[in-house]
Amino acid sequence: MRFELYRDASGHWRWRLRVQNGNVVADSAEGYANRADCEHGIALVKRSADAPVVDMTAQIA
């Protein structure tokens, strides 16, 4: 698994998370004007990767 940092067609910084089979499993969904802001977005995802799973389909009693 790896994060890829790149510039899009309009020159904005973006990231994507690619797994071993080549599929992209997450991306920045927005372009950043500054590389440092994009790198900060990657850091936030890395820190949040230990997040709980919440079943949003569960019925509230």
Helices and strands as residue ranges (DSSP letters): E 2-7, E 13-18, E 24-27, H 35-48
